[in-house]
Amino acid sequence: MRRRTDSAVHLRRARDFIDRRFADSELRLDDIAAAALMSRSHLVREFARQYGVTPGAYLSLRRLERAQDLLRFANLTVTEVCHNVGFTSIGSFSTAFAQRFGETPSAFQRRWSAATQPRIPGCEILMRSARDGVVGADRVTQEKRERASAS
């Protein structure tokens, strides 16, 4: 039983590492495996068994979820969002986003911009992210919480 518990700890470490570093476009499977203290192949196998997706698929999902938040609440262009969440190609980002959510990032942003309160200025997100070391989408989530508690 100890072996299963140790593996779970390492897998949580890998997942947490991805959650913290998802915006890093240079993040590679080797980095994730090193953080989890596992070989690449063992990590992929066990991660998929535990979470139902590979580490690469989980990374893409995290990036897309954060992009969704930024498109919804930040005053950033689709290209800025794309790069802020770790994608390096706007084409790949747009395709992945449309496959996951059923509409392009631009259409999603237009739909939400018409239906929500004033958006957080993009420069604010980018400056605070750089200053605080907080990833852009996490800053958006924090800003939303601050607005809600102030109202």
Secondary structure, DSSP 8 states (H G I E B T S, - for coil): -HHHHHHHHHHHHHHHHHHHHTT-TT--HHHHHHHHTS-HHHHHHHHHHHHSS-HHHHHHHHHHHHHHHHHHHEE--HHHHHHHTT-S-HHHHHHHHHHHHSS-HHHHHHHHHHHSS--EEHHHHHHHHHHHT--HHHHHHHHHHHHHHH-
